[in-house]
Amino acid sequence: MRILFRVIVVGSALLLGACGFHLREQAQLPPGLQRIHLEIADQGSLLYRDLPAALERSGATVEENAGPGIASLRIPVSTLAPQPLSVGSTARVREYSMRYHVEIEAVDASGTTVLPRQAIDLNREYTFDETQALGVAAQEDELRKQLQRDMVQAILRRIAALSRPAG
């Protein structure tokens, strides 16, 4: 029985490795972005709180102030809002799309623009049930949190891609 269990565990690990699955890891930041200053327009968002922590877990030092030898990651636009997706027969919105739009740009420690201004958009759809108004509010709040976490990961992947060779 123990041998069968070991075979199953080892077999599962081999199958997961063969399909390309791997646990989420920290981003490998380019050398010019190891010391970085963040400029985030929406300072009340979870992005403002979570992105510095994620950068530090990836080995960067997040600086309070910009200066010589310090890279800069700018997020001048950050909007998170529901948009009507479909309307029911009673002319009331039945489905929404929660859209998170962020624009980012990065300048390395030498002052060279390494990531020209570009947009990242994330969307999640959800239904609205008038009879479950409290549940919908909680669902919307959870969607916002998930989108903010996903946005942090999307930004890190975009930055990490700078250190990979083109092609």
NORBEL-V321394 format. One line per field, one symbol per residue. ss: DSSP state (H for helix, E for strand, - for the rest). phi: phi as a letter, one per 30 degrees, with the letter a starting at -180 (. if undefined). psi: psi as a letter, one per 40 degrees, with the letter a starting at -180 (. if undefined). A space follows every 10 residues. Layout:
ss->???
phi->???
psi->???
This chain:
ss->-HHHHHHHHH HHHHHHHH-- ---------- HHH-EEEEEE -----HHHHH HHHHHHH--- EEE------- EEEEEEEEEE EEEEEEE--- --EEEEEEEE EEEEEEE--- --EEEEEEEE EEEEEEE--H HHHHHHHHHH HHHHHHHHHH HHHHHHHHHH HHH----
phi->.ddddddddd dddddddddj daddcddcdd edcdcbccbc dcdccdeddd deddddddjd cdcdbdldic dbccbdbbbb adbdcbcddc icdcbbbdcc cbcbabbddd jddcbdebcb bbbbcaccce dbeddddddd dddddddddd dedddddddd ddddddj
psi->dddddddddd ddddddddee hiihiiihii defdhihhhh dgeeiddddd dddddddeei hhidiiaheh ihhhgdhhhh iihhdihaee fihdiihhhh hihiiihade ehhegihiih hiihiiihhd efdddddddd dddddddddd dddddddddd ddeiii.
